[in-house]
Amino acid sequence: MEQGSAGQRGRTDMQRERNERLTRVGPGTPMGKYMRMFWHPVAASVEIRKDADLPVIPVKLLGERLALFRSEDGSLGLVAERCPHRGAALSWGMVEDDGLRCPYHAWKFNKSGHCVDQPSEPEGSKAKDRIKISAYPVQEMGGFVWAWLGPLPAPLLPRWEFAVREDYDQDIGVSRLPCNWLQVAENTMDPLHIEYLHMMYTNYVRKRKGLSTIPLRKHKKLAFEVFEYGIVKKRLWEGDSDDSPEWTVGHPQIFPGTALVSYHNGWNQFQIRVPVDDTNTIIYWYNCRPREAGKPKQTEVPIWENPWADDKGKYMPDQLNAQDMMVMITQGDITDHSAENLLEADKGVALYRRTLLEEIEKVERGEDPLGVIRDPAKNTPWIELPIEDEINFAFQGVQASAAYDFPDV
């Protein structure tokens, strides 16, 4: 009996250690080092205009507090938010030429993080020459500002097809979740939740409200395949033939945690999960659709809020996106894997965690993980990803979110 208890404690300790490796994203942690091998969006371009009253905003990524600013020439800088003088926030600083001044005593920092002026010090002082703060490369693409927090030289910013095609328009939904990134990203690797959360539970809620129900469907089989940029998820519904695009092509989870999903009329959605810190995550719902004939090209990509709670703070169980976010958040700030009971139905989640742990080990050996791109030939003109033409959607009449709905659904 004691031996069994000791063995169980050992397994639990090992699960908790794995939990830490997979969820903690701060500087120096295994997952933090892995996450820093990828470009991450930190803002939408429309949020940081040079003609704004204050063309600088606070952002937080992978546990680091940063200040993003746009210079008078339109270029961007990203530096540590805390001024090394007295600790004031540079995110409330003064943009001047190509640098940023602290609002407290006007120390000025350039885009490389070097202090270039200390107006309160005596003329000829060399004190500024030894002052430097963290600074990171940023690039704009597809309506986002992307940041690189890892070692230099940085790899290429991936040019995903639907984000850079000239014949597509985009918009960006934003959700801010008070939970760890992994339980958000794992939603993609759990296809069976469609049957229960989005069908059975939806009907339960709709019946309680006196609304009509949606058809229930069952999966016939599932498959998961590791490929160059992550894992492809495939499903076959009962009643569909084996040549269904959802089974023959599927759609990917782009590592570290971005889903690409096909909807209707040729449009696709990237669900980009960004780890803010250990217990907060941003989801960017990045919608990309073919531009209508004769419609002018977008001048900017609009942004909108996609909430998971109503104005009273209650979950919204009758909306698709909010259903997903409800079950992500209610797992806790960081879900405890040692308290889970994964079964055959969870093989996608198990594969995802196992592959992430393998990729962490690659980074620890000094290797590039899966999905890092350094060859320009692979990035030009864009990167094509496996994506079914259109999912077999079964949610007619169900609202996608509080602020947005899928067309023709």
VENWOUR-V31475 format. One record per residue. RES is the residue in one small letter. PHI is phi in radians with two decimals (999 if undefined). PSI is psi in radians with two decimals (999 if undefined). Layout:
RES,PHI,PSI
RES,PHI,PSI
//
This chain:
m,999,-0.81
e,-1.12,-0.67
q,-1.06,-0.78
g,-1.08,-0.73
s,-1.11,-0.72
a,-1.12,-0.71
g,-1.11,-0.70
q,-1.14,-0.73
r,-1.09,-0.67
g,-1.11,-0.73
r,-1.14,-0.72
t,-1.11,-0.75
d,-1.08,-0.71
m,-1.15,-0.70
q,-1.12,-0.69
r,-1.19,-0.64
e,-1.13,-0.75
r,-1.08,-0.69
n,-0.98,-0.80
e,-1.11,-0.76
r,-1.09,-0.59
l,-1.51,-0.39
t,-1.94,-0.55
r,-1.39,2.21
v,-2.05,0.07
g,-1.20,2.96
p,-0.97,2.34
g,1.54,-0.23
t,-1.39,2.73
p,-0.99,-0.84
m,-1.22,-0.58
g,-1.07,-0.73
k,-1.15,-0.70
y,-1.12,-0.83
m,-1.07,-0.51
r,-1.35,0.08
m,-1.64,0.16
f,-2.29,2.63
w,-1.34,2.44
h,-2.26,2.46
p,-1.25,2.36
v,-2.00,-0.22
a,-2.95,2.81
a,-1.48,2.55
s,-1.00,-0.60
v,-1.18,-0.27
e,-1.43,-0.18
i,-2.38,1.22
r,-1.52,2.57
k,-1.29,-0.35
d,-1.62,0.16
a,-1.22,2.76
d,-0.97,-0.75
l,-2.27,1.70
p,-1.41,0.82
v,-2.59,2.40
i,-2.37,2.63
p,-1.39,2.42
v,-2.36,2.73
k,-2.33,2.27
l,-2.50,2.26
l,0.92,0.67
g,1.42,0.03
e,-1.83,2.23
r,-1.50,2.22
l,-2.35,2.81
a,-2.06,2.14
l,-1.82,2.22
f,-2.38,2.68
r,-2.01,2.15
s,-1.28,2.98
e,-1.12,-0.40
d,-1.53,0.07
g,1.61,-0.16
s,-1.37,2.85
l,-1.96,2.63
g,-2.34,2.62
l,-2.40,2.02
v,-2.33,2.90
a,-0.99,2.45
e,-1.28,-0.56
r,-1.44,2.15
c,-1.24,2.31
p,-1.31,-0.03
h,-1.35,-1.24
r,-2.22,0.16
g,1.55,0.13
a,-1.17,2.79
a,-1.48,2.08
l,-1.19,-0.28
s,-1.16,-0.17
w,-1.93,0.36
g,-1.40,-3.10
m,-1.85,2.05
v,-1.33,2.24
e,-2.47,2.11
d,0.91,-2.03
d,-1.89,0.36
g,-2.35,-3.05
l,-2.36,2.20
r,-1.77,2.44
c,-1.15,2.43
p,-1.25,-0.26
y,-1.45,-1.00
h,-2.27,0.24
a,1.19,0.38
w,-1.05,2.39
k,-1.94,2.41
f,-2.18,2.44
n,-1.57,-3.10
k,-1.21,-0.26
s,-1.55,-0.04
g,1.56,-0.01
h,-1.35,2.42
c,-1.34,2.15
v,-1.99,-0.10
d,-2.79,2.39
q,-2.33,1.46
p,-1.10,-0.33
s,-1.46,-0.14
e,-1.59,2.75
p,-1.06,2.62
e,-1.03,2.36
g,1.55,-0.05
s,-1.11,2.43
k,-1.78,0.15
a,-1.02,-0.62
k,-1.13,-0.43
d,-1.17,-0.35
r,-1.77,0.08
i,-1.79,2.19
k,-2.58,2.45
i,-2.00,2.88
s,-1.09,2.44
a,-2.51,2.52
y,-2.33,2.60
p,-1.16,2.51
v,-2.34,2.63
q,-2.46,2.67
e,-1.84,2.39
m,-2.81,2.31
g,1.11,0.43
g,1.57,0.01
f,-1.93,2.72
v,-1.76,2.11
w,-1.84,2.47
a,-2.12,2.58
w,-2.05,2.04
l,-1.88,0.11
g,-1.69,-2.96
p,-1.22,2.61
l,-1.64,2.62
p,-1.34,2.51
a,-1.28,2.58
p,-1.27,-3.13
l,-1.27,2.53
l,-1.26,2.05
p,-1.07,2.30
r,-1.69,1.39
w,-1.14,2.41
e,-0.87,-0.97
f,-1.32,-0.21
a,-1.46,-0.38
v,-2.11,-0.11
r,-1.13,2.32
e,-1.23,-0.32
d,-1.70,0.28
y,-2.05,2.59
d,-1.88,2.76
q,-2.38,2.78
d,-2.55,2.80
i,-2.20,2.02
g,-1.61,2.59
v,-2.24,2.28
s,-2.25,2.41
r,-2.02,1.99
l,-1.95,2.33
p,-1.51,1.06
c,-2.75,2.98
n,-1.22,2.62
w,-1.08,-0.60
l,-1.17,-0.75
q,-1.21,-0.31
v,-1.36,-0.87
a,-1.17,-0.54
e,-1.16,-0.28
n,-0.97,-0.64
t,-1.12,-0.62
m,-1.50,0.22
d,-2.19,1.23
p,-1.12,-0.47
l,-1.17,-0.31
h,-1.13,-0.34
i,-1.01,-0.77
e,-1.10,-0.66
y,-1.76,-0.87
l,-1.29,-0.86
h,-1.54,-0.21
m,-2.00,-1.19
m,-1.04,-0.86
y,-1.18,-0.69
t,-1.00,-0.79
n,-1.13,-0.65
y,-1.02,-0.84
v,-1.16,-0.74
r,-1.17,-0.68
k,-1.08,-0.73
r,-1.10,-0.45
k,-1.67,0.02
g,1.32,0.42
l,-1.74,2.84
s,-1.21,2.73
t,-1.75,2.95
i,-1.85,2.76
p,-1.14,2.49
l,-1.62,2.49
r,-2.32,2.79
k,-2.19,2.53
h,-1.33,2.43
k,-1.59,-0.76
k,-2.77,2.77
l,-2.27,2.67
a,-2.60,2.62
f,-2.37,2.28
e,-2.30,2.19
v,-1.28,2.33
f,-2.37,-2.99
e,-1.02,-0.53
y,-2.03,0.09
g,2.73,-2.27
i,-2.30,2.30
v,-1.63,2.28
k,-1.81,2.27
k,-2.19,2.52
r,-2.44,2.60
l,-2.21,2.11
w,-1.42,2.59
e,-1.03,2.33
g,1.68,-0.27
d,-1.60,2.65
s,-1.44,2.84
d,-1.18,-0.16
d,-1.66,0.22
s,-1.05,2.29
p,-1.01,-0.48
e,-1.15,-0.40
w,-1.73,-0.69
t,-1.41,-0.48
v,-2.03,-0.98
g,1.30,-2.88
h,-2.54,2.74
p,-1.73,2.71
q,-1.77,1.89
i,-1.43,2.19
f,-1.27,2.50
p,-1.44,-0.51
g,-2.79,0.66
t,-1.89,2.20
a,-1.64,2.51
l,-2.06,2.10
v,-2.18,2.42
s,-1.62,2.40
y,-2.05,-2.06
h,-2.07,2.72
n,0.96,0.62
g,1.45,0.11
w,-1.78,2.66
n,-2.32,2.74
q,-2.25,2.20
f,-1.56,2.25
q,-1.86,1.70
i,-1.67,2.01
r,-1.74,2.02
v,-1.92,2.08
p,-1.28,1.91
v,-1.26,-0.87
d,-2.75,-2.84
d,-1.12,-0.52
t,-2.17,0.32
n,-2.49,2.45
t,-2.43,2.48
i,-1.85,2.33
i,-1.84,2.18
y,-1.75,2.04
w,-1.60,1.67
y,-1.75,1.79
n,-1.62,2.27
c,-2.24,2.16
r,-2.42,2.61
p,-1.04,2.39
r,-1.23,2.41
e,-1.13,2.55
a,-1.01,2.28
g,1.45,-0.12
k,-1.43,2.34
p,-1.18,2.69
k,-1.12,2.52
q,-1.06,2.48
t,-1.62,-0.38
e,-2.72,2.77
v,-1.67,2.04
p,-1.26,2.77
i,-2.23,2.52
w,-2.53,2.69
e,-1.52,2.32
n,-2.02,1.61
p,-1.37,2.72
w,-1.86,-0.09
a,-2.40,2.74
d,-1.46,-3.04
d,-1.23,-0.12
k,-1.78,0.07
g,1.47,0.19
k,-1.64,2.54
y,-1.05,2.79
m,-2.07,1.43
p,-1.27,-0.06
d,-1.76,0.16
q,-2.10,2.37
l,-1.04,-0.97
n,-1.06,-0.72
a,-1.17,-0.55
q,-1.05,-0.85
d,-1.01,-0.81
m,-1.20,-0.54
m,-1.04,-0.84
v,-1.32,-0.43
m,-1.19,-0.84
i,-1.23,-0.69
t,-1.29,-0.07
q,-1.25,-0.20
g,1.87,2.99
d,-1.11,-0.70
i,-2.38,1.95
t,-1.14,2.55
d,-1.66,1.84
h,-1.12,-0.48
s,-1.22,-0.28
a,-1.71,0.04
e,-1.51,2.88
n,-2.34,1.46
l,-1.32,2.40
l,-2.19,-2.94
e,-1.00,-0.65
a,-1.12,-0.27
d,-1.77,0.37
k,-1.13,-0.49
g,-1.18,-0.75
v,-1.10,-0.77
a,-1.08,-0.74
l,-1.11,-0.73
y,-1.06,-0.86
r,-1.10,-0.76
r,-1.09,-0.72
t,-1.20,-0.69
l,-1.05,-0.76
l,-1.09,-0.67
e,-1.13,-0.67
e,-1.23,-0.60
i,-1.05,-0.74
e,-1.11,-0.62
k,-1.04,-0.81
v,-1.09,-0.69
e,-1.13,-0.44
r,-1.54,0.00
g,1.51,0.26
e,-1.74,2.76
d,-1.31,2.37
p,-1.40,3.00
l,-0.92,2.29
g,1.68,-0.15
v,-1.39,2.32
i,-2.05,2.13
r,-2.13,-0.21
d,-1.60,1.97
p,-1.01,-0.51
a,-1.09,-0.55
k,-1.34,-0.29
n,-1.81,0.08
t,-2.20,2.34
p,-1.28,-0.39
w,-2.79,2.98
i,-1.73,2.08
e,-1.48,2.43
l,-2.11,2.65
p,-1.15,2.20
i,-2.69,2.19
e,-1.10,2.68
d,-1.05,-0.70
e,-2.91,2.29
i,-1.27,2.69
n,-1.41,1.42
f,-1.27,2.43
a,-2.19,0.41
f,-2.02,0.62
q,-0.95,2.27
g,1.50,-0.03
v,-1.75,2.24
q,-1.25,2.40
a,-1.27,-0.80
s,-2.67,3.08
a,-1.24,-0.38
a,-2.07,-0.04
y,-2.76,2.58
d,-2.35,2.62
f,-1.22,2.34
p,-1.18,2.50
d,1.10,0.42
v,-1.99,999
//
